[in-house]
Amino acid sequence: MRGRWVSLPRAAERAEEGPGQAECRDPIALLAAGDEARAKVEALLATMAGDAEVVADPFAAGLPFEARSLRAFSLWPSHYEGSARMLVKRFFPAPVRRVAAAYERATRRTFPPFRPNRHFYEVPAFYLGNHAAMLADGEEMPWPVHTEWLDFELELACVLARPLADPTPAEAREAIGGWLVLNDWSAREVQAEEARHGMFGPAVKSKSFANTIGCDVLSVDELPDWRAATGRVRVDGEVWCEGRTADPAHDVGEMLAYAAAGERLEPGDLISTGTMPGCCGLELDRWIQPDQTVELEIDGIGTVANRVGPRP
């Protein structure tokens, strides 16, 4: 509203019954309703141009919606390879590290177990996260008691605005309501143990304790090609890494169609495309510490930042 942030729920409370009021109450419904609904909301807000009570502080915006579920995919082979290499280097037993390093020195090729297997390219890989452990922009990230190697991951995520059940990829793409920034916090030595012992994927304890989503949700028409997004991570203001979403192993339509095969997805379900290549501390072998502020940014969408709490 004239360059200011506004609270849509507060606007709905203060508005008289009429066009735009219902759309203000539910951000997911607003995303689903499209241009006509947005026009109603803009017209409603125009009538409140002088109402200071609807002005909001973006730094205290909180979560943009309550996620109904979380599915996090992994779509970039280079991230898979770089992460696997560093997990072995940092956390696997010495004999495994020596074999992998010797192979790569001698052949100047990637150690075969570091490369995604054929199934990675045939079926989009994902895990079910903990949608109830969602942090907002500006909240402190409590250092989890079960890890010494806390890490960030810069991810482009989408929220569904329409239900999906056994869709085609084209139908699945049409269900996307908006795009946002997600930080998939990770406990790396725990992830390494889970990988070594063949436990139930990466979601046992290495991924289930926290995610962060930004308060900015970009409507789908503002991001015509999700594979052209660019982003970066800053730690205490210093750029640690930059990445882009080009060349995924699967399109977002295939990803969503696979997630909704044999089951029903609903509005409010949150889906991440996975870590942008090079955009986690693991791939960099550079590790965040308590009291540092980790800020993730995707161009055209926005930023999300959390200060890391003290070690327990």
Sequence and secondary structure as in RCSB ss.txt:
>XXXX:A:sequence
MRGRWVSLPRAAERAEEGPGQAECRDPIALLAAGDEARAKVEALLATMAGDAEVVADPFAAGLPFEARSLRAFSL
WPSHYEGSARMLVKRFFPAPVRRVAAAYERATRRTFPPFRPNRHFYEVPAFYLGNHAAMLADGEEMPWPVHTEWL
DFELELACVLARPLADPTPAEAREAIGGWLVLNDWSAREVQAEEARHGMFGPAVKSKSFANTIGCDVLSVDELPD
WRAATGRVRVDGEVWCEGRTADPAHDVGEMLAYAAAGERLEPGDLISTGTMPGCCGLELDRWIQPDQTVELEIDG
IGTVANRVGPRP
>XXXX:A:secstr
 TT  B HHHHHHHS SSTTHHHHH HHHHHHH HHHHHHHHHHHHTTTT GGGB  GGG   SS  SEEEEEE 
 HHHHHHHHHHHHHHHS HHHHHHHHHHHHHHSS  GGGS  HHHHHS EEEE  TTSEEETT  B   TT S E
E EEEEEEEESS EES  HHHHHHTEEEEEEEEE EEHHHHHHHHHTT SGGGSSSSSS EEE S  EEGGG S 
GGG EEEEEETTEEEEEEE  S SS HHHHHHHHTTTSEE TTEEEEEEEEEEEEHHHHT    TT EEEEEETT
TEEEEEEB    
